[in-house]
Amino acid sequence: MDQNEMRLIAHFKVLLSKHKGTKIDLVKFSSDNAYAKQVLEIGTASENEELIVVAMQLMERRGLLPKAPTPPDAKKEEKKSDDVSDRYIGKLR
């Protein structure tokens, strides 16, 4: 855990206490991913934009956000090649 993550956790704790009235155990939050995910979901259910942003940043840092699927268009572009040698069989022209 780096200094920026500790700063985010402290900021999250203050915002969560202020806007939701929820207290969190920082030691458990730092060591237990299940507890952290539960608390962060409470933060994302808030109407306070700053609290939601901080919760999402912490979820991203901890790997709690699902990976975004690759759009189908991007997969097609990866397969396309502008290399001339791919267009000819046996590389004869």
Buried (B, 14 or more C-beta within 10 A) or exposed (E): EEEEBEEBBEBBBEBBEEBBEEEBEEEEBBEEEEBBEEBBEBBBEBEBEEBBBBBBBBBEBBEBEEEEEEEEEEEEEEEEEEEEEEEEEEEEE
